[in-house]
């Protein structure tokens, strides 16, 4: 089960995340970007609630005289009319609302309109967010190998008195996504900017290096966010309290040196399993996030304002037949809070019957306290004594083993050194059979400060089933035949198959399954909830075919098992279990006069202004770093189109160099660009060759 296997090569250090933030619409009902139709709003708009519309009818809405109320489906909005050029948009977006001289007629409105997410007035907030010039880059900084575990009892660190040479050469080695020039080759992208619960890392190179040698080098598959924890730092809120665990696999075919590479030789030497090795599993958690959420763009200019985080993780063997985006096993999900409304995050574990142990992956779940801001210090939150219990049908619960989470038993430094996998020895005096353990449910409960010793609070309770799709971040175009698959790991179409396990074992028989949908089809609207599927015969590995008739941002949440309960809050459910996929259905605009030979007006010439309006303007306004690197002008595009073509080519889709980084370019717009290039080439040919 990958991170539970040996050897475990544990690392820690710092990471940086450099997202562009102007596409997130976090100030809804103020909207600058339409994530459904992939367009920037120029002018920006404010959607009006029923109360504000009523106030407007009474003449009490503070807007300029003659302001037009416009319609968008069943919604109403107003345009911020003075913000109608690229320059005014940039100046306005990087100035706190209520401070710009460009929109003084709306300053009073910003006091009245409240942000849906926070309930606070718009005034004072930055429309561009905290990192307008972010380029989506992601990377490691001073991330080093801290230890290598070869068995449950054997952990080698740089301080170990004796250490095998194959392990010694790994200790303190640097892990990075950098190229030879020291630039990161990775980007982090949310599939859905309006429902940002699934992030993915596209990476062209991962390396493990010592000053005199390269110990690992290759191109991994796309990384996937799993185990989102909203309460990791107990005395912080929002992003500052959160963490997330990513999984990515480096296959042998993309590994320089293949089985002969130094790390693979180590895996072969200390491997405890007989299955063929498929490559390396890379698992890491990002936590202790720091962001400057209130930048002064007048001082910052066009520089990026990246976030930083602590990173801790491991490199472990990856075996044939295992998922490449997640480790399947027995999963414990949050039950009761351990502090106020704060819960632990889901934990995957593996039972090793041969050694009488349960291995818990606690990397993303152990809570911390921020001790100080200057200097920045964190430490393990004292959860105290915990028990790993076995709930047996029709019989009394038993405690398999106990452990403690506090600064003495599992300090922050210890977590960084060991990668967060905790081994619990099953009490041999219980004389449990394998069937006893396999048929029961696991629970993590508090042992200290119990209000009722006979009814201890359960922090984590095993979910009988685990349902995960490797293809959890999906893209397709409106109207495409989804039975042929989706874009996920590369430009080709691949099916979305759901793996279903029961208490750590792959299902061999059908299981009941309910799948609920969260769908946004209209800019500025809330997600609609509907039932996508309800069946009593869902198969392990079954492919899902989603509707693609409308452009949309969608999430599909899985509820496996007859006893699964669909709550009123699907977002809370998917965070709790991680059983979901994100699907972005890109629009299919009709460019018949330019692309379709059957259209009566074909072929119409494509002016660059039209190409800019349809393809480039959204990225120019919302992701301005792109146009700083590649000027969005006719002169530049006419000369530099071969380079731009290579970056935008769907064949480059899985690379970190793909443009646009956000991966939200509809196929029709790519075809429009290709036609413009063909037109450009024909104009440059000598007479008679066009």
C-alpha positions in Angstrom: 0.0 0.0 0.0 2.8 2.4 -1.0 3.4 4.9 1.9 2.9 2.0 4.3 5.6 -0.1 2.7 9.4 -0.1 3.1 11.7 1.6 2.5 10.1 5.0 3.3 12.3 7.9 2.3 11.0 10.8 4.4 11.6 14.5 3.5 10.6 18.0 4.7 11.3 21.6 3.9 9.5 24.6 2.4 7.3 25.0 -0.6 6.0 28.0 -2.5 2.6 28.3 -4.3 2.2 31.1 -6.8 -1.5 31.1 -8.0 -3.1 33.8 -10.0 -6.0 35.0 -7.9 -8.2 37.1 -10.1 -10.2 34.2 -11.5 -11.5 32.9 -8.1 -14.5 35.3 -7.8 -14.0 35.2 -4.0 -15.8 38.5 -3.8 -19.1 37.1 -5.3 -21.5 38.8 -6.0 -18.8 41.0 -7.5 -17.6 39.0 -10.5 -14.7 39.7 -12.9 -14.5 36.3 -14.6 -17.0 33.8 -16.0 -15.6 30.3 -15.3 -18.3 28.7 -17.3 -17.9 30.6 -20.6 -14.2 31.3 -20.0 -14.4 35.1 -20.4 -13.5 38.2 -18.4 -16.2 40.6 -17.6 -15.3 44.1 -18.9 -16.9 46.0 -17.3 -17.0 43.9 -14.1 -20.4 43.3 -12.7 -22.2 43.0 -9.4 -25.1 40.5 -9.1 -28.0 41.9 -7.1 -29.8 40.0 -4.4 -33.6 40.1 -4.1 -33.3 42.7 -1.3 -31.0 44.9 -3.3 -33.4 44.8 -6.3 -36.3 45.7 -4.0 -34.2 48.6 -2.7 -33.5 49.7 -6.2 -37.2 49.8 -7.0 -37.6 52.1 -4.1 -34.9 54.4 -5.4 -32.5 53.5 -2.5 -29.7 51.7 -4.3 -26.6 54.0 -4.4 -25.8 53.7 -8.2 -25.3 56.4 -10.8 -28.4 57.9 -12.4 -29.6 56.0 -15.4 -27.7 52.8 -14.3 -29.1 49.9 -16.3 -30.1 46.7 -14.5 -29.1 43.8 -16.9 -30.3 40.2 -17.1 -28.2 37.0 -17.0 -30.7 34.2 -17.1 -32.7 34.5 -14.0 -30.2 36.8 -12.3 -29.9 40.6 -12.4 -26.7 42.6 -12.3 -25.2 46.0 -12.9 -22.0 46.8 -14.8 -19.3 48.9 -13.2 -19.4 51.1 -16.3 -16.2 53.2 -15.9 -14.1 50.0 -15.8 -14.2 49.3 -19.5 -10.6 49.1 -20.8 -7.6 46.9 -20.0 -5.8 49.7 -18.2 -8.8 50.8 -16.1 -9.4 47.2 -15.2 -5.9 46.6 -14.0 -5.8 49.8 -12.0 -9.2 49.2 -10.4 -8.5 45.5 -9.7 -5.3 46.3 -7.8 -6.9 49.0 -5.6 -9.0 48.3 -2.6 -12.7 48.8 -3.4 -13.8 52.3 -2.3 -10.4 53.8 -2.8 -10.1 54.2 -6.6 -11.0 57.5 -8.3 -12.2 55.4 -11.3 -15.4 54.2 -9.7 -16.4 56.8 -7.1 -20.0 56.6 -8.1 -20.1 53.0 -6.7 -18.2 53.5 -3.4 -21.4 53.7 -1.4 -22.6 50.5 -3.1 -19.5 48.7 -1.9 -20.5 49.4 1.7 -24.0 48.0 1.1 -23.2 44.8 -0.9 -21.8 41.9 1.2 -19.6 39.1 0.1 -21.4 35.8 0.0 -18.5 33.9 1.4 -17.8 36.0 4.5 -20.9 38.3 4.9 -18.6 41.4 5.0 -19.0 44.5 2.8 -17.1 44.7 -0.5 -15.4 47.9 0.6 -11.7 47.5 1.2 -11.2 44.3 -0.6 -9.0 43.8 -3.7 -10.9 42.6 -6.8 -7.7 41.0 -8.1 -7.1 39.1 -4.9 -3.7 38.8 -3.2 -1.6 37.6 -6.1 -2.8 39.2 -9.4 0.5 38.5 -11.1 0.9 34.9 -10.0 1.9 32.5 -12.8 0.6 29.2 -11.2 4.1 28.0 -10.4 4.7 25.6 -7.5 8.0 24.3 -6.2 10.1 23.0 -3.3 12.7 25.1 -1.5 15.4 23.5 0.7 13.4 20.2 0.9 15.7 17.5 2.1 15.6 13.8 3.0 15.4 13.6 6.7 15.3 9.9 7.3 14.9 6.4 5.7 12.8 3.7 7.4 13.7 0.2 6.4 11.5 -1.7 8.9 9.0 -0.8 11.7 11.9 -0.6 14.1 14.7 0.7 11.9 14.9 4.5 11.1 18.2 5.9 9.7 18.8 9.7 10.1 21.9 11.9 9.5 22.7 11.4 13.2 22.6 7.6 13.1 25.9 6.1 14.3 25.9 3.4 11.7 24.2 3.5 8.3 24.4 1.4 5.1 26.1 3.3 2.3 23.1 3.0 0.0 21.1 4.9 2.6 23.8 7.3 3.7 24.1 8.8 0.2 20.3 9.6 0.3 20.3 11.4 3.7 20.2 15.2 3.4 19.8 15.0 -0.4 17.7 17.8 -1.9 14.4 17.1 -3.6 13.1 19.6 -6.1 11.0 20.2 -9.2 13.7 22.4 -10.6 15.5 22.3 -14.0 19.2 22.8 -14.6 18.6 26.6 -14.5 17.1 26.4 -11.0 13.6 27.2 -12.2 10.7 25.1 -11.1 9.1 22.8 -13.7 5.7 22.5 -11.8 2.4 24.4 -11.8 -0.5 23.9 -9.4 -4.0 24.3 -11.0 -7.5 24.1 -9.6 -9.8 22.2 -11.9 -12.8 24.4 -10.9 -12.0 28.0 -9.9 -15.6 28.3 -8.6 -15.5 25.0 -6.6 -11.8 24.8 -5.8 -11.7 21.5 -3.9 -9.4 19.6 -6.2 -5.9 20.9 -7.1 -3.5 19.2 -9.4 0.2 19.6 -10.0 1.6 19.2 -13.5 5.3 18.6 -13.2 8.0 18.1 -15.9 10.8 16.9 -13.6 11.4 15.8 -10.1 15.0 15.2 -8.9 16.8 14.0 -5.8 20.3 15.3 -5.8 23.5 15.4 -3.8 26.1 18.0 -4.7 28.1 15.3 -6.7 25.3 13.1 -8.0 21.7 12.7 -9.1 19.9 9.9 -7.2 16.5 10.2 -8.9 15.3 12.1 -12.0 12.2 11.7 -14.0 8.8 13.1 -15.1 6.0 12.1 -12.8 2.3 11.8 -13.6 0.0 14.6 -12.6 -0.2 15.1 -8.8 -3.7 15.1 -7.1 -4.9 16.7 -3.9 -6.3 14.3 -1.3 -7.2 14.6 2.4 -8.1 18.3 2.7 -7.9 19.4 6.3 -9.6 22.6 7.2 -8.6 22.5 10.9 -4.9 21.6 10.9 -3.8 24.7 12.8 -6.2 25.0 15.6 -5.8 28.7 16.4 -5.9 29.9 12.8 -8.7 30.2 10.3 -9.3 29.9 6.6 -6.2 29.0 4.5 -3.9 29.6 7.5 -5.6 26.7 9.3 -5.7 24.3 6.4 -3.5 21.6 4.9 -3.7 19.2 2.0 -2.0 16.0 1.0 -0.9 15.4 -2.6 0.0 12.1 -4.3 1.9 11.6 -7.6 3.5 8.6 -9.1 6.7 8.5 -11.1 6.5 5.4 -13.4 9.6 3.4 -14.4 9.2 4.4 -18.0 9.7 8.1 -17.1 12.4 7.4 -14.6 16.0 8.1 -15.8 17.9 4.9 -15.5 14.7 2.9 -14.8 15.3 0.0 -12.4 19.0 0.8 -12.3 18.5 4.3 -10.8 20.0 4.6 -7.2 16.6 5.0 -5.5 15.1 2.0 -7.3 18.1 -0.1 -6.3 17.4 0.9 -2.7 13.8 -0.1 -3.1 14.8 -3.5 -4.5 17.2 -4.0 -1.6 14.8 -3.3 1.2 11.5 -4.2 -0.6 9.2 -6.4 1.6 6.8 -7.4 -1.1 6.8 -9.7 -4.1 4.7 -7.7 -6.6 6.6 -6.0 -9.5 7.7 -2.5 -8.8 6.0 0.1 -11.1 7.9 3.2 -9.9 8.0 5.7 -7.1 5.0 7.1 -5.1 5.5 10.7 -4.0 3.3 11.8 -1.2 3.5 15.1 0.6 1.5 17.4 2.8 1.4 21.2 2.6 0.6 23.0 5.8 1.6 26.0 8.0 0.5 28.2 5.0 1.6 31.9 5.0 0.1 34.4 2.6 0.3 38.2 2.3 -3.4 38.7 1.7 -3.3 42.5 1.7 -0.5 43.5 -0.8 0.2 47.0 -1.7 0.2 46.8 -5.5 1.4 50.3 -5.9 4.6 49.2 -4.3 4.6 45.6 -5.6 4.0 46.5 -9.2 3.8 43.5 -11.5 5.8 41.2 -9.1 4.2 38.0 -7.8 3.2 37.6 -4.2 3.5 33.8 -3.7 2.3 31.9 -0.6 4.7 29.6 1.3 4.1 26.4 3.2 5.9 23.7 5.1 6.1 20.5 3.2 6.5 17.0 4.7 6.3 13.7 2.9 7.8 10.5 1.6 9.1 8.6 -1.4 8.0 5.0 -1.3 7.7 2.0 -3.6 4.8 2.1 -6.1 3.6 -1.3 -7.3 1.8 -2.5 -10.4 -1.9 -2.5 -10.0 -2.0 0.4 -7.5 -3.7 3.7 -8.1 -1.4 6.5 -9.1 -3.3 9.3 -7.3 -4.1 7.8 -3.9 -3.4 4.9 -1.7 -6.4 2.6 -1.2 -6.9 1.0 2.2 -9.2 1.3 5.2 -10.3 4.8 5.7 -11.3 6.5 8.9 -13.3 9.7 8.5 -14.1 12.6 10.9 -16.8 11.9 13.5 -16.8 14.1 16.7 -14.8 17.3 17.1 -11.8 17.3 19.3 -12.0 21.1 20.0 -15.1 23.2 19.6 -16.1 22.7 15.9 -12.7 21.3 14.8 -12.3 17.8 13.6 -9.4 15.6 12.4 -9.2 14.9 8.7 -9.6 11.5 7.1 -6.9 8.9 7.7 -6.1 5.9 5.6 -4.6 2.9 7.3 -3.4 -0.6 6.5 -3.6 -3.7 8.7 -0.4 -5.9 8.5 -1.7 -9.2 9.9 1.7 -10.9 9.5 3.3 -8.4 11.9 0.3 -7.7 14.0 0.2 -4.0 13.3 -2.0 -1.3 12.0 -0.2 1.5 10.1 -1.9 4.9 10.2 -1.1 7.7 7.8 -1.5 10.7 10.1 0.6 13.1 8.0 -2.2 15.5 7.2 -4.3 15.0 10.3 -2.2 15.8 13.4 -3.3 19.2 14.6 -0.9 22.0 15.5 -0.9 25.3 17.3 0.8 28.4 16.0 2.9 29.5 19.0 4.1 32.9 17.6 4.1 34.9 14.4 7.5 36.6 14.9 9.4 34.4 14.8 7.0 31.9 13.1 6.7 28.8 15.4 4.3 25.9 15.4 4.0 22.8 17.6 1.9 19.7 17.9 -1.5 20.3 19.6 -1.9 18.1 22.7 -4.7 15.7 21.7 -3.4 13.5 24.5 -3.9 9.8 24.8 -5.8 8.1 22.0 -7.0 4.5 21.4 -7.3 2.6 18.2 -10.5 0.5 18.8 -12.1 -2.3 17.0 -15.9 -2.2 16.8 -17.2 -5.8 16.4 -20.8 -6.5 15.3 -22.7 -8.0 18.2 -19.7 -8.0 20.5 -18.0 -5.6 22.8 -15.5 -3.1 21.4 -11.8 -3.8 22.1 -8.8 -1.5 22.1 -6.2 -2.7 19.7 -3.6 -0.3 20.9 -3.0 3.2 22.3 -0.8 6.1 21.4 -0.3 9.8 22.3 -0.2 12.9 20.3 1.5 15.7 22.1 4.9 17.5 22.0 6.6 14.8 24.0 5.4 11.7 22.1 4.9 13.1 18.5 6.4 16.6 18.3 6.4 18.7 15.1 10.0 17.9 14.6 9.4 14.2 14.9 6.6 14.4 12.4 8.9 16.2 9.9 11.5 13.6 10.4 9.4 10.5 10.1 6.7 11.4 7.5 3.6 10.9 9.6 3.1 7.1 9.4 2.4 5.7 12.9 2.6 2.0 13.6 0.2 0.6 16.2 1.0 -2.8 17.6 -2.2 -4.9 18.1 -2.4 -6.1 21.7 -1.5 -9.8 21.4 -3.4 -10.7 24.5 -6.6 -10.0 22.6 -6.0 -13.2 20.5 -7.8 -11.7 17.6 -8.1 -13.6 14.3 -7.6 -12.0 11.0 -11.3 -12.4 10.4 -12.1 -10.5 13.7 -10.1 -7.5 12.5 -11.2 -7.7 8.9 -15.0 -7.8 9.8 -14.9 -5.0 12.4 -14.7 -1.3 12.0 -11.8 0.8 13.3 -12.2 3.9 15.4 -9.8 6.4 17.0 -11.1 7.6 20.4 -10.0 9.9 23.2 -8.7 8.2 26.3 -7.8 11.2 28.5 -10.3 13.6 30.0 -13.3 11.4 29.1 -16.6 12.8 30.2 -17.9 9.3 30.3 -15.4 6.4 30.4 -18.0 4.1 28.9 -18.7 6.4 26.0 -15.4 8.0 24.9 -15.6 10.6 22.1 -14.8 9.1 18.7 -12.7 11.4 16.6 -12.4 9.2 13.6 -14.6 6.3 12.5 -14.0 3.9 9.7 -16.1 4.2 6.7 -16.9 0.7 5.5 -16.2 1.6 1.9 -13.7 3.7 0.1 -14.5 5.0 -3.4 -11.8 6.9 -5.4 -11.2 7.6 -9.1 -7.6 8.1 -10.3 -9.2 10.4 -12.8 -10.6 12.9 -10.3 -9.7 16.0 -12.2 -11.5 15.9 -15.6 -11.9 18.2 -18.6 -14.1 17.9 -21.6 -15.8 20.1 -24.2 -19.5 20.8 -24.4 -21.2 18.2 -26.5 -18.3 15.7 -26.5 -19.2 12.1 -26.2 -18.2 11.3 -22.6 -18.3 7.6 -23.2 -15.0 8.1 -25.0 -13.5 9.5 -21.9 -12.1 12.8 -20.6 -8.8 14.7 -20.5 -7.1 14.1 -17.1 -3.5 13.0 -17.2 -2.7 13.9 -20.8 -4.3 15.2 -24.0 -5.9 11.9 -24.9 -9.3 10.8 -23.6 -9.4 8.3 -20.8 -12.4 6.9 -18.8 -13.2 7.9 -15.3 -13.1 4.6 -13.3 -14.1 4.4 -9.7 -12.2 2.0 -7.5 -14.3 0.7 -4.6 -12.7 -1.0 -1.5 -14.4 -2.5 1.5 -12.4 -2.4 4.7 -9.2 -2.2 2.7 -9.9 -4.9 0.1 -11.0 -4.4 -3.5 -14.7 -5.3 -4.0 -15.4 -8.4 -6.0 -19.2 -8.0 -5.9 -21.5 -5.1 -6.7 -22.3 -2.5 -4.0 -25.1 0.1 -3.7 -23.9 3.5 -4.8 -25.5 7.0 -4.8 -23.7 9.8 -6.7 -24.8 13.4 -6.1 -24.0 16.3 -8.4 -23.0 19.9 -7.6 -23.3 21.9 -10.8 -22.8 25.5 -11.7 -23.9 26.5 -15.2 -24.2 30.2 -14.8 -21.8 32.8 -13.7 -22.6 34.3 -10.3 -25.1 31.5 -9.4 -24.9 29.0 -6.6 -24.3 25.3 -7.3 -27.4 23.2 -8.0 -27.7 19.9 -6.3 -29.1 16.8 -8.0 -28.9 13.1 -8.0 -26.8 11.7 -10.8 -26.9 8.0 -10.0 -28.6 5.6 -7.5 -28.0 1.9 -8.0 -27.7 -1.3 -6.0 -25.2 -2.8 -8.4 -22.1 -0.6 -8.7 -19.0 -2.5 -9.8 -15.4 -1.9 -8.7 -13.7 -0.2 -11.6 -17.0 1.0 -13.2 -16.6 3.9 -15.6 -18.8 7.0 -15.2 -20.3 8.9 -18.2 -21.4 12.4 -17.2 -23.7 14.6 -19.2 -21.8 17.3 -21.3 -24.7 19.1 -23.0 -24.0 22.3 -21.0 -20.8 24.2 -20.2 -20.5 23.8 -16.5 -18.3 23.4 -13.4 -19.4 20.1 -11.7 -18.5 18.0 -8.8 -19.8 14.5 -8.3 -19.8 13.1 -4.7 -19.8 9.3 -4.1 -21.8 7.6 -1.4 -20.9 3.9 -1.5 -22.8 1.3 0.6 -26.4 0.7 1.6 -26.1 2.7 4.8 -24.4 5.8 3.3 -26.3 8.9 4.1 -26.5 12.0 1.9 -26.4 15.1 4.0 -27.7 18.6 3.3 -24.1 19.8 2.7 -22.4 17.9 -0.1 -19.3 20.1 0.2 -18.9 19.0 3.8 -19.4 15.4 2.7 -16.7 15.5 0.0 -14.2 17.1 2.4 -15.0 14.5 5.0 -14.5 11.5 2.8 -12.6 12.7 -0.3 -15.0 10.5 -2.5 -15.6 12.8 -5.4 -14.5 14.0 -8.9 -14.3 17.4 -10.4 -15.4 17.9 -14.0 -15.0 21.1 -16.1 -17.1 21.1 -19.2 -15.6 23.8 -21.4 -18.0 25.8 -23.7 -18.3 25.2 -27.5 -18.7 28.6 -29.1 -19.9 28.6 -32.6 -17.3 29.9 -35.0 -19.0 28.7 -38.1 -18.1 31.5 -40.5 -14.4 31.0 -39.6 -14.1 27.3 -39.1 -17.0 25.4 -40.8 -16.8 25.0 -44.6 -20.5 24.1 -44.6 -21.4 27.6 -43.2 -22.8 29.9 -45.9 -20.4 32.7 -44.8 -17.3 30.6 -44.7 -14.4 31.5 -45.0 -14.5 34.8 -43.1 -11.1 36.3 -42.4 -10.2 36.4 -38.7 -9.0 39.8 -37.6 -6.5 39.8 -34.7 -8.9 41.9 -32.7 -11.5 39.1 -32.9 -8.9 36.5 -31.9 -8.0 38.8 -28.9 -11.6 39.2 -27.9 -12.5 35.5 -28.1 -9.3 33.9 -26.9 -6.8 36.2 -25.3 -8.7 38.9 -23.4 -9.8 36.7 -20.5 -6.2 35.7 -19.9 -4.9 39.2 -20.5 -7.2 40.6 -17.7 -7.4 37.7 -15.3 -3.9 36.1 -15.7 -1.8 39.1 -16.6 1.5 37.4 -16.1 0.9 35.5 -19.3 0.8 38.7 -21.3 3.9 40.1 -19.6 5.8 37.0 -20.9 4.0 36.8 -24.2 2.6 40.2 -25.2 -0.9 39.8 -26.5 -0.3 42.0 -29.6 -0.7 41.4 -33.3 2.9 42.3 -33.9 4.2 39.8 -31.4 1.8 37.0 -32.3 2.6 37.4 -36.0 6.3 36.8 -35.3 6.1 34.5 -32.4 3.3 32.2 -33.3 5.5 29.0 -33.7 6.5 29.3 -30.0 2.9 30.1 -29.0 1.6 27.2 -31.1 3.9 24.7 -29.4 2.8 25.9 -25.9 -0.9 25.8 -26.8 -0.9 22.6 -28.7 -3.1 20.0 -27.0 -0.2 17.5 -27.3 1.6 19.7 -24.7 -1.4 19.5 -22.3 0.2 17.5 -19.6 3.3 19.7 -19.4 3.8 22.5 -17.0 4.7 24.7 -20.0 1.2 24.3 -21.5 -0.6 27.6 -22.3 -3.0 28.6 -20.8 -1.7 27.2 -17.5 -5.3 27.2 -16.2 -6.2 24.5 -18.9 -9.5 26.1 -19.6 -9.1 26.7 -23.3 -12.0 25.2 -25.3 -11.1 23.2 -28.3 -13.0 25.6 -30.6 -10.8 28.4 -29.5 -7.7 26.4 -30.2 -9.1 25.7 -33.7 -9.7 29.5 -34.1 -6.1 30.2 -33.3 -5.0 27.5 -35.7 -7.1 29.0 -38.5 -5.7 32.5 -37.8 -2.2 31.0 -38.1 -3.1 29.4 -41.4 -4.5 32.7 -42.6 -1.3 34.4 -41.5 0.9 31.9 -43.4 -1.2 32.1 -46.6 -0.8 35.9 -46.5 3.0 35.5 -46.4 3.3 33.1 -49.3 4.5 34.3 -52.7 1.7 35.0 -55.2 0.3 31.7 -56.7 1.3 29.6 -53.7 -1.4 30.8 -51.2 
